[in-house]
Structure formats: structure tokens, C-alpha cells
Amino acid sequence: MTQHPILVTGGTGKVGRRAVALLRDSGVPVRVGSRSATPAFDWSDPTTWDTALAGVRRVLLVPHDGEMLTRPFVRRAEELGVERVVLLSGRGVDVPGYMRENGAAGLTHIDGEDAVRSCGLEWTIVRPGWFAQNFSEGFFRDAVLAGELRLPAGDGAASFVDAEDIAAVAVAALTEDGHAGQTYELSGPTAVTIAEVAALIAKATGRAVRYVPLSVEEFVAELVAQGWPKADADDYADVIGPIRRGMDSHLSDGVVRALGRPPRDFAQFVAEAAAAGAWQD
Ligand SMILES: NC(=O)c1ccc[n+]([C@@H]2O[C@H](COP(=O)([O-])OP(=O)(O)OC[C@H]3O[C@@H](n4cnc5c(N)ncnc54)[C@H](OP(=O)(O)O)[C@@H]3O)[C@@H](O)[C@H]2O)c1
């Protein structure tokens, strides 16, 4: 296909790392874009962008939440000869009332999607819902280890999607024809409540894990008491809100559309993560 390296920004993160592995397994040259890569790529330092983009024709763009950098980055990529961009976005960007309009990640994705759609590159947008891996390597892992998922999620369910599937869809869009102009909404095959998540992880690991439903006010107060800035605590509560309001339980067909196979099941993710030691102290 190409001997030009594919740039993966966020290439050490939950999705990017898996995309890098899939590309390397297929023999595709890859360049990791992150602060810990060599050479380092830092969203906050545009003088590092050209080196990351040199000789690149295709990019998996995992954006920098809270900043409006996707647009200038895509513009620079186009100037330097990039031909195709696959953008990692997020569920709900086009759904009124999904999140507060001034939420940090939401604004990044709204502007990023517009930038990608209006640029001159071939583009594909990947819009996942909640990642299953938030519980094993993301911001819920510490709570799992502490034995209590204390969240303002009510009785809401979410159709958690496996980051392996997100990466596989992104890699298909990077390396195959037929994905240009597509927006792939991704979810897992079922929706589970946070109480069900806790029970599944408890059963698979033998750990005591339970869900403690909090009000938004209780949740924000707990985070502020732990030293969080109030604005960040509000943002965190805001991203949980769609689960509580029943806006994250629907299923999306992007994995089947892009890959021709069903998405991986949440229970399968839990079993494999437990077997890999994801919840060992
Ligand atoms: N988590 C979810 O449930 C969810 C759901 C839908 C959409 N999303 C979206 O998915 C994206 C996050 O993807 P992810 O979970 O795979 O990422 P992640 O695991 O949080 O990893 C973040 C990546 O960004 C890199 N990074 C952080 N700061 C950087 C900087 N200043 N310059 C360059 N690189 C930087 C990190 O590498 P270094 O630290 O080495 O720099 C790392 O590779 C976000 O845009 C989020 O809104 C997440």
C-alpha cells in the first residue's frame, strides 16, 4: 500500500497503542505521535508537528481534549502532503443535550469533526461510546481497585465498546479503500449498568467491587474534597450525565459496517482483562 509511515497521534494511549500494534502486525510502517515518542510530538508545541508529519500520507488523529488543535494540525498535515485522516471523535457530538455545550472534550470533537469534514483530505470519523478499557486502564481503574465505583450514573446503562474494536475500525479506515466520507458510530453489542459492570468484574476477579450511586452534587463535592478544581469536577460529572439520562444505552452499528463482524462483548473484555491481570494491585 505505502512505505510512508502512518502517524498515530496518541499512539501510546488506549486506542492508539492498539492501532499501532495492529498496523505493525500487518507490516505497515508506523510513527507514534506522543510526548514520550522519539522524536517527541507535543500538541502544545507546534514546532514538533512538522517532524511528526514528515513523509506521512495517512494519519490516525487522536485529538487533544480541551484544546482546539485538530483544525490547525489538519491544515498543516494537508500542506505537508498528507492524503488521508482518520479522526477519533466521540459519541454524542451531534446529539443536542448529550453534554453541556461548553464541555471540554465535546468542543474539541465538534470543532475537530468540522475541520476534518471541510478539509481537502480523504477522511473517516470514528465515534465510539464509552470505552470498556476505562475500567481496566483508564480513569475508573482506581475505583475498581478501591472496591467502589462511586458515580452519578443512576440506573443508567452504557453500551461499552472495546478499544480493540475501535482500533480495528481505525486501522481498516487507514489501510483499506471504501471508508472515505464515513462516520462510524461504535458501541459494544449490549448495554450494561454500572452495577452490572461491578458484578462482572467482581465475579471474574474475586475482588469486592460494588456500584455506589451518587447524586451529581455528592459526586462533585467528593472530587473537590480530593483536591479537584471545581470546573474539572463539573466536567467529569457532565460526561457521566448521558449514562444517567439513558443516552448511552443504545447500540451502534459501526463495527459491523466497517469490519463486517459483530463487536466484542463486555463480558468477554472483563474475562480477558482479568486473565491478563488488569486488576491486580
Ligand atoms: N474514554 C472514553 O470512554 C472515550 C469515549 C469516547 C471518545 N473518547 C475520546 O478518545 C480520546 C482519548 O483516546 P484514548 O483513551 O486512547 O487516549 P488515552 O489513553 O487517554 O491516551 C492519551 C494519549 O495522548 C497522548 N498525549 C497526551 N497529552 C499529549 C500532548 N500534550 N501531546 C501529545 N500527545 C499527548 C498520550 O501520550 P503521552 O502521554 O506519551 O504524550 C497518549 O498516547 C479522547 O479524544 C476522548 O475524548 C474517549
The ligand as an SDF file (V2000), in Angstrom:
LIG
                    3D

 48 52  0  0  0  0  0  0  0  0999 V2000
  -12.5130    7.0800   27.2740 N   0  0  0  0  0  0  0  0  0  0  0  0
  -13.6840    7.0240   26.6800 C   0  0  0  0  0  0  0  0  0  0  0  0
  -14.6030    6.3490   27.1360 O   0  0  0  0  0  0  0  0  0  0  0  0
  -13.8960    7.7970   25.3970 C   0  0  0  0  0  0  0  0  0  0  0  0
  -15.1230    7.6570   24.7220 C   0  0  0  0  0  0  0  0  0  0  0  0
  -15.2920    8.3250   23.5090 C   0  0  0  0  0  0  0  0  0  0  0  0
  -14.2630    9.1140   22.9970 C   0  0  0  0  0  0  0  0  0  0  0  0
  -13.0960    9.2460   23.6990 N   0  0  0  0  0  0  0  0  0  0  0  0
  -12.0270   10.0800   23.1460 C   0  0  0  0  0  0  0  0  0  0  0  0
  -10.8680    9.2870   22.9330 O   0  0  0  0  0  0  0  0  0  0  0  0
   -9.7300   10.1260   23.0380 C   0  0  0  0  0  0  0  0  0  0  0  0
   -8.7590    9.5240   24.0390 C   0  0  0  0  0  0  0  0  0  0  0  0
   -8.2560    8.3640   23.4770 O   0  0  0  0  0  0  0  0  0  0  0  0
   -7.5080    7.3300   24.4050 P   0  0  0  0  0  0  0  0  0  0  0  0
   -8.3880    6.9730   25.5710 O   0  0  0  0  0  0  0  0  0  0  0  0
   -6.9980    6.2740   23.5220 O   0  0  0  0  0  0  0  0  0  0  0  0
   -6.3100    8.1990   24.9690 O   0  0  0  0  0  0  0  0  0  0  0  0
   -5.5380    7.9800   26.3130 P   0  0  0  0  0  0  0  0  0  0  0  0
   -5.4840    6.5190   26.6400 O   0  0  0  0  0  0  0  0  0  0  0  0
   -6.0680    8.9430   27.3330 O   0  0  0  0  0  0  0  0  0  0  0  0
   -4.0940    8.4320   25.8800 O   0  0  0  0  0  0  0  0  0  0  0  0
   -3.7950    9.7630   25.5790 C   0  0  0  0  0  0  0  0  0  0  0  0
   -2.7060    9.7790   24.5100 C   0  0  0  0  0  0  0  0  0  0  0  0
   -2.4190   11.1520   24.1790 O   0  0  0  0  0  0  0  0  0  0  0  0
   -1.0410   11.3840   24.3790 C   0  0  0  0  0  0  0  0  0  0  0  0
   -0.9060   12.7510   24.8500 N   0  0  0  0  0  0  0  0  0  0  0  0
   -1.3880   13.2930   25.9970 C   0  0  0  0  0  0  0  0  0  0  0  0
   -1.0440   14.5850   26.0700 N   0  0  0  0  0  0  0  0  0  0  0  0
   -0.3480   14.8710   24.9410 C   0  0  0  0  0  0  0  0  0  0  0  0
    0.2820   16.0390   24.4260 C   0  0  0  0  0  0  0  0  0  0  0  0
    0.2830   17.2030   25.0810 N   0  0  0  0  0  0  0  0  0  0  0  0
    0.8990   15.9550   23.2230 N   0  0  0  0  0  0  0  0  0  0  0  0
    0.9540   14.7840   22.5380 C   0  0  0  0  0  0  0  0  0  0  0  0
    0.3660   13.6570   22.9660 N   0  0  0  0  0  0  0  0  0  0  0  0
   -0.2630   13.6990   24.1590 C   0  0  0  0  0  0  0  0  0  0  0  0
   -0.5710   10.3610   25.3900 C   0  0  0  0  0  0  0  0  0  0  0  0
    0.7900   10.0410   25.2150 O   0  0  0  0  0  0  0  0  0  0  0  0
    1.9730   10.7270   26.0700 P   0  0  0  0  0  0  0  0  0  0  0  0
    1.4900   10.8060   27.4890 O   0  0  0  0  0  0  0  0  0  0  0  0
    3.1210    9.8150   25.8430 O   0  0  0  0  0  0  0  0  0  0  0  0
    2.1810   12.0820   25.4570 O   0  0  0  0  0  0  0  0  0  0  0  0
   -1.4090    9.1450   24.9780 C   0  0  0  0  0  0  0  0  0  0  0  0
   -0.8210    8.4830   23.8850 O   0  0  0  0  0  0  0  0  0  0  0  0
  -10.2070   11.4860   23.5370 C   0  0  0  0  0  0  0  0  0  0  0  0
  -10.2700   12.3740   22.4570 O   0  0  0  0  0  0  0  0  0  0  0  0
  -11.5850   11.1620   24.0970 C   0  0  0  0  0  0  0  0  0  0  0  0
  -12.4520   12.2830   24.0700 O   0  0  0  0  0  0  0  0  0  0  0  0
  -12.8860    8.5960   24.8810 C   0  0  0  0  0  0  0  0  0  0  0  0
  1  2  1  0
  2  3  2  0
  2  4  1  0
  4  5  1  0
  4 48  2  0
  5  6  2  0
  6  7  1  0
  7  8  2  0
  8  9  1  0
  8 48  1  0
  9 10  1  0
  9 46  1  0
 10 11  1  0
 11 12  1  0
 11 44  1  0
 12 13  1  0
 13 14  1  0
 14 15  2  0
 14 16  1  0
 14 17  1  0
 17 18  1  0
 18 19  2  0
 18 20  1  0
 18 21  1  0
 21 22  1  0
 22 23  1  0
 23 24  1  0
 23 42  1  0
 24 25  1  0
 25 26  1  0
 25 36  1  0
 26 27  1  0
 26 35  1  0
 27 28  2  0
 28 29  1  0
 29 30  1  0
 29 35  2  0
 30 31  1  0
 30 32  2  0
 32 33  1  0
 33 34  2  0
 34 35  1  0
 36 37  1  0
 36 42  1  0
 37 38  1  0
 38 39  2  0
 38 40  1  0
 38 41  1  0
 42 43  1  0
 44 45  1  0
 44 46  1  0
 46 47  1  0
M  CHG  2   8   1  16  -1
M  END
$$$$
